[in-house]
């Protein structure tokens, strides 16, 4: 499902479907908690990717 053949349009459509599926019937507090979790997951994935690039000797932008 999530492979290199997925177009940007398909990825956007999938993200939209997931968003509506997660949000349906949730309270504001629940949505904020889910959003906070997703932000943490994103930060962790970015950290892993950066370390993979560092280990491979690829250039990584450092932001301070």
BATORTOR-711077 format. One record per atom (N, C-alpha, C): residue number from 1; residue in three letters; atom name; x, z, y. Coordinates in Angstrom, 1 decimal. Example, Ala and Ser with C-alpha at 12.3 -4.5 7.8 and 13.67 -1.06 7.14 Angstrom:
<atoms>
+-----+------+------+--------+--------+--------+
! seq ! type ! atom !      X !      Z !      Y !
+-----+------+------+--------+--------+--------+
!   1 !  ala !    N !   13.2 !    7.8 !   -5.7 !
!   1 !  ala !   CA !   12.3 !    7.8 !   -4.5 !
!   1 !  ala !    C !   13.2 !    7.8 !   -3.3 !
!   2 !  ser !    N !   12.8 !    7.1 !   -2.2 !
!   2 !  ser !   CA !   13.7 !    7.1 !   -1.1 !
!   2 !  ser !    C !   12.9 !    7.9 !    0.0 !
+-----+------+------+--------+--------+--------+
</atoms>
This chain:
<atoms>
+-----+------+------+--------+--------+--------+
! seq ! type ! atom !      X !      Z !      Y !
+-----+------+------+--------+--------+--------+
!   1 !  unk !    N !    0.8 !    0.0 !   -1.2 !
!   1 !  unk !   CA !    0.0 !    0.0 !    0.0 !
!   1 !  unk !    C !    0.9 !    0.0 !    1.3 !
!   2 !  unk !    N !    1.8 !    1.0 !    1.4 !
!   2 !  unk !   CA !    2.6 !    1.0 !    2.6 !
!   2 !  unk !    C !    4.0 !    0.4 !    2.2 !
!   3 !  unk !    N !    4.1 !   -0.9 !    2.4 !
!   3 !  unk !   CA !    5.3 !   -1.6 !    2.0 !
!   3 !  unk !    C !    5.8 !   -2.4 !    3.2 !
!   4 !  unk !    N !    6.9 !   -3.1 !    3.0 !
!   4 !  unk !   CA !    7.5 !   -3.9 !    4.1 !
!   4 !  unk !    C !    6.6 !   -5.1 !    4.4 !
!   5 !  unk !    N !    5.6 !   -5.4 !    3.7 !
!   5 !  unk !   CA !    4.8 !   -6.6 !    3.9 !
!   5 !  unk !    C !    3.6 !   -6.3 !    4.8 !
!   6 !  unk !    N !    3.4 !   -5.0 !    5.2 !
!   6 !  unk !   CA !    2.2 !   -4.6 !    6.0 !
!   6 !  unk !    C !    2.5 !   -5.1 !    7.4 !
!   7 !  unk !    N !    1.6 !   -5.8 !    8.0 !
!   7 !  unk !   CA !    1.7 !   -6.3 !    9.4 !
!   7 !  unk !    C !    1.4 !   -5.1 !   10.3 !
!   8 !  unk !    N !    1.9 !   -5.3 !   11.6 !
!   8 !  unk !   CA !    1.5 !   -4.3 !   12.6 !
!   8 !  unk !    C !    0.0 !   -4.1 !   12.8 !
!   9 !  unk !    N !   -0.7 !   -5.2 !   12.7 !
!   9 !  unk !   CA !   -2.2 !   -5.1 !   12.8 !
!   9 !  unk !    C !   -2.8 !   -4.3 !   11.6 !
!  10 !  unk !    N !   -2.3 !   -4.5 !   10.4 !
!  10 !  unk !   CA !   -2.8 !   -3.8 !    9.3 !
!  10 !  unk !    C !   -2.4 !   -2.3 !    9.4 !
!  11 !  unk !    N !   -1.2 !   -2.0 !    9.8 !
!  11 !  unk !   CA !   -0.8 !   -0.6 !   10.0 !
!  11 !  unk !    C !   -1.7 !    0.1 !   11.0 !
!  12 !  unk !    N !   -2.0 !   -0.6 !   12.1 !
!  12 !  unk !   CA !   -2.9 !    0.0 !   13.1 !
!  12 !  unk !    C !   -4.3 !    0.2 !   12.6 !
!  13 !  unk !    N !   -4.8 !   -0.7 !   11.8 !
!  13 !  unk !   CA !   -6.1 !   -0.6 !   11.2 !
!  13 !  unk !    C !   -6.1 !    0.6 !   10.3 !
!  14 !  unk !    N !   -5.1 !    0.8 !    9.5 !
!  14 !  unk !   CA !   -5.0 !    1.9 !    8.5 !
!  14 !  unk !    C !   -4.9 !    3.2 !    9.3 !
!  15 !  unk !    N !   -4.1 !    3.2 !   10.3 !
!  15 !  unk !   CA !   -4.0 !    4.5 !   11.1 !
!  15 !  unk !    C !   -5.3 !    4.8 !   11.8 !
!  16 !  unk !    N !   -6.1 !    3.9 !   12.2 !
!  16 !  unk !   CA !   -7.4 !    4.1 !   12.8 !
!  16 !  unk !    C !   -8.4 !    4.7 !   11.8 !
!  17 !  unk !    N !   -8.4 !    4.1 !   10.6 !
!  17 !  unk !   CA !   -9.3 !    4.6 !    9.5 !
!  17 !  unk !    C !   -8.9 !    6.0 !    9.2 !
!  18 !  unk !    N !   -7.6 !    6.3 !    9.0 !
!  18 !  unk !   CA !   -7.2 !    7.6 !    8.7 !
!  18 !  unk !    C !   -7.6 !    8.6 !    9.8 !
!  19 !  unk !    N !   -7.4 !    8.2 !   11.0 !
!  19 !  unk !   CA !   -7.7 !    9.1 !   12.2 !
!  19 !  unk !    C !   -9.2 !    9.4 !   12.2 !
!  20 !  unk !    N !  -10.1 !    8.5 !   12.0 !
!  20 !  unk !   CA !  -11.5 !    8.7 !   12.0 !
!  20 !  unk !    C !  -11.9 !    9.6 !   10.8 !
!  21 !  unk !    N !  -11.3 !    9.3 !    9.7 !
!  21 !  unk !   CA !  -11.6 !   10.1 !    8.4 !
!  21 !  unk !    C !  -11.2 !   11.5 !    8.6 !
!  22 !  unk !    N !  -10.0 !   11.8 !    9.2 !
!  22 !  unk !   CA !   -9.6 !   13.2 !    9.4 !
!  22 !  unk !    C !  -10.5 !   13.9 !   10.4 !
!  23 !  unk !    N !  -10.8 !   13.2 !   11.5 !
!  23 !  unk !   CA !  -11.5 !   13.8 !   12.6 !
!  23 !  unk !    C !  -13.0 !   14.1 !   12.4 !
!  24 !  unk !    N !  -13.6 !   13.3 !   11.5 !
!  24 !  unk !   CA !  -15.1 !   13.4 !   11.3 !
!  24 !  unk !    C !  -15.5 !   14.8 !   10.9 !
!  25 !  unk !    N !  -16.3 !   15.4 !   11.7 !
!  25 !  unk !   CA !  -16.9 !   16.7 !   11.4 !
!  25 !  unk !    C !  -16.0 !   17.9 !   11.7 !
!  26 !  unk !    N !  -14.9 !   17.7 !   12.4 !
!  26 !  unk !   CA !  -13.9 !   18.8 !   12.6 !
!  26 !  unk !    C !  -14.2 !   19.3 !   14.0 !
!  27 !  unk !    N !  -13.9 !   20.6 !   14.2 !
!  27 !  unk !   CA !  -14.0 !   21.3 !   15.5 !
!  27 !  unk !    C !  -12.8 !   21.0 !   16.3 !
!  28 !  unk !    N !  -12.8 !   21.3 !   17.6 !
!  28 !  unk !   CA !  -11.7 !   21.1 !   18.4 !
!  28 !  unk !    C !  -10.5 !   21.9 !   18.0 !
!  29 !  unk !    N !  -10.7 !   23.1 !   17.5 !
!  29 !  unk !   CA !   -9.6 !   23.9 !   17.0 !
!  29 !  unk !    C !   -9.0 !   23.3 !   15.8 !
!  30 !  unk !    N !   -9.8 !   22.8 !   14.9 !
!  30 !  unk !   CA !   -9.3 !   22.1 !   13.7 !
!  30 !  unk !    C !   -8.5 !   20.9 !   14.0 !
!  31 !  unk !    N !   -9.0 !   20.1 !   15.0 !
!  31 !  unk !   CA !   -8.3 !   18.9 !   15.4 !
!  31 !  unk !    C !   -7.0 !   19.2 !   16.0 !
!  32 !  unk !    N !   -6.9 !   20.2 !   16.9 !
!  32 !  unk !   CA !   -5.7 !   20.6 !   17.5 !
!  32 !  unk !    C !   -4.6 !   21.1 !   16.5 !
!  33 !  unk !    N !   -5.1 !   21.8 !   15.5 !
!  33 !  unk !   CA !   -4.3 !   22.3 !   14.4 !
!  33 !  unk !    C !   -3.7 !   21.2 !   13.6 !
!  34 !  unk !    N !   -4.6 !   20.2 !   13.2 !
!  34 !  unk !   CA !   -4.1 !   19.0 !   12.5 !
!  34 !  unk !    C !   -3.1 !   18.2 !   13.3 !
!  35 !  unk !    N !   -3.4 !   18.0 !   14.6 !
!  35 !  unk !   CA !   -2.5 !   17.3 !   15.5 !
!  35 !  unk !    C !   -1.1 !   18.0 !   15.5 !
!  36 !  unk !    N !   -1.2 !   19.3 !   15.7 !
!  36 !  unk !   CA !    0.1 !   20.1 !   15.7 !
!  36 !  unk !    C !    0.9 !   19.9 !   14.4 !
!  37 !  unk !    N !    0.2 !   19.9 !   13.3 !
!  37 !  unk !   CA !    0.9 !   19.7 !   12.0 !
!  37 !  unk !    C !    1.5 !   18.3 !   12.0 !
!  38 !  unk !    N !    0.7 !   17.3 !   12.4 !
!  38 !  unk !   CA !    1.2 !   15.9 !   12.4 !
!  38 !  unk !    C !    2.5 !   15.8 !   13.3 !
!  39 !  unk !    N !    2.5 !   16.5 !   14.4 !
!  39 !  unk !   CA !    3.6 !   16.4 !   15.4 !
!  39 !  unk !    C !    4.8 !   17.0 !   14.7 !
!  40 !  unk !    N !    4.6 !   18.1 !   13.9 !
!  40 !  unk !   CA !    5.7 !   18.8 !   13.2 !
!  40 !  unk !    C !    6.3 !   17.8 !   12.1 !
!  41 !  unk !    N !    5.4 !   17.2 !   11.4 !
!  41 !  unk !   CA !    5.8 !   16.3 !   10.3 !
!  41 !  unk !    C !    6.6 !   15.1 !   10.9 !
!  42 !  unk !    N !    6.1 !   14.6 !   12.0 !
!  42 !  unk !   CA !    6.8 !   13.5 !   12.7 !
!  42 !  unk !    C !    8.2 !   13.9 !   13.2 !
!  43 !  unk !    N !    8.3 !   15.1 !   13.7 !
!  43 !  unk !   CA !    9.6 !   15.6 !   14.1 !
!  43 !  unk !    C !   10.6 !   15.7 !   13.0 !
!  44 !  unk !    N !   10.1 !   16.2 !   11.8 !
!  44 !  unk !   CA !   10.9 !   16.4 !   10.6 !
!  44 !  unk !    C !   11.3 !   15.0 !   10.1 !
!  45 !  unk !    N !   10.4 !   14.0 !   10.1 !
!  45 !  unk !   CA !   10.8 !   12.7 !    9.6 !
!  45 !  unk !    C !   11.8 !   12.1 !   10.5 !
!  46 !  unk !    N !   11.7 !   12.2 !   11.8 !
!  46 !  unk !   CA !   12.7 !   11.7 !   12.8 !
!  46 !  unk !    C !   14.0 !   12.3 !   12.5 !
!  47 !  unk !    N !   14.0 !   13.6 !   12.3 !
!  47 !  unk !   CA !   15.3 !   14.3 !   12.0 !
!  47 !  unk !    C !   16.0 !   13.8 !   10.7 !
!  48 !  unk !    N !   15.2 !   13.6 !    9.7 !
!  48 !  unk !   CA !   15.7 !   13.1 !    8.4 !
!  48 !  unk !    C !   16.3 !   11.6 !    8.6 !
!  49 !  unk !    N !   15.5 !   10.8 !    9.3 !
!  49 !  unk !   CA !   16.0 !    9.5 !    9.6 !
!  49 !  unk !    C !   17.3 !    9.5 !   10.4 !
!  50 !  unk !    N !   17.4 !   10.3 !   11.4 !
!  50 !  unk !   CA !   18.6 !   10.4 !   12.2 !
!  50 !  unk !    C !   19.8 !   10.8 !   11.3 !
!  51 !  unk !    N !   19.6 !   11.8 !   10.4 !
!  51 !  unk !   CA !   20.6 !   12.2 !    9.6 !
!  51 !  unk !    C !   21.1 !   11.1 !    8.6 !
!  52 !  unk !    N !   20.1 !   10.4 !    8.1 !
!  52 !  unk !   CA !   20.4 !    9.3 !    7.2 !
!  52 !  unk !    C !   21.3 !    8.3 !    8.0 !
!  53 !  unk !    N !   20.9 !    8.0 !    9.2 !
!  53 !  unk !   CA !   21.7 !    7.0 !   10.0 !
!  53 !  unk !    C !   23.1 !    7.6 !   10.3 !
!  54 !  unk !    N !   23.2 !    8.8 !   10.6 !
!  54 !  unk !   CA !   24.5 !    9.5 !   10.9 !
!  54 !  unk !    C !   25.4 !    9.4 !    9.6 !
!  55 !  unk !    N !   24.8 !    9.7 !    8.5 !
!  55 !  unk !   CA !   25.5 !    9.7 !    7.2 !
!  55 !  unk !    C !   26.0 !    8.2 !    6.8 !
!  56 !  unk !    N !   25.2 !    7.2 !    7.3 !
!  56 !  unk !   CA !   25.5 !    5.9 !    7.0 !
!  56 !  unk !    C !   26.5 !    5.3 !    8.0 !
!  57 !  unk !    N !   26.8 !    6.1 !    9.0 !
!  57 !  unk !   CA !   27.7 !    5.6 !   10.1 !
!  57 !  unk !    C !   27.1 !    4.7 !   11.1 !
!  58 !  unk !    N !   25.8 !    4.7 !   11.1 !
!  58 !  unk !   CA !   25.1 !    3.8 !   12.1 !
!  58 !  unk !    C !   25.0 !    4.6 !   13.4 !
!  59 !  unk !    N !   24.9 !    3.8 !   14.5 !
!  59 !  unk !   CA !   24.8 !    4.4 !   15.8 !
!  59 !  unk !    C !   23.4 !    5.1 !   16.0 !
!  60 !  unk !    N !   23.4 !    6.3 !   16.6 !
!  60 !  unk !   CA !   22.2 !    7.0 !   16.8 !
!  60 !  unk !    C !   22.2 !    7.4 !   18.2 !
!  61 !  unk !    N !   21.1 !    7.2 !   18.9 !
!  61 !  unk !   CA !   21.0 !    7.6 !   20.3 !
!  61 !  unk !    C !   20.8 !    9.1 !   20.3 !
!  62 !  unk !    N !   21.5 !    9.8 !   21.1 !
!  62 !  unk !   CA !   21.4 !   11.3 !   21.3 !
!  62 !  unk !    C !   20.8 !   11.6 !   22.6 !
!  63 !  unk !    N !   19.7 !   12.3 !   22.5 !
!  63 !  unk !   CA !   18.9 !   12.6 !   23.7 !
!  63 !  unk !    C !   19.0 !   14.1 !   24.0 !
!  64 !  unk !    N !   19.4 !   14.5 !   25.2 !
!  64 !  unk !   CA !   19.5 !   15.9 !   25.6 !
!  64 !  unk !    C !   18.5 !   16.2 !   26.7 !
+-----+------+------+--------+--------+--------+
</atoms>
